Amino acid sequence: MWEIRDDEAAVITGKFDTNRGFAIDLSHVTISGCCVGCRR
């Protein structure tokens, strides 16, 4: 597990705000997926 940087979070939250008018609460967010090594 690791945390995303503030600039990465700003891109994600900005898209939701612009496209959907939805403000994300960054104090509790989980994003699941696979790292580049696991995707191969």
Steps between C-alpha positions, in 0.01 A plus 500: 500500500618854426364853487463708185665842480297820537545585131368156398199540730431845354468353149255233616289728720503776238353269238216390728428859599507632143317211335250409771491784752614248763745599775713208619594475868868409484516408868360156415545378142594153378610427145564137415680360202817328380853631476681496168678176592174318575335621179759326283 
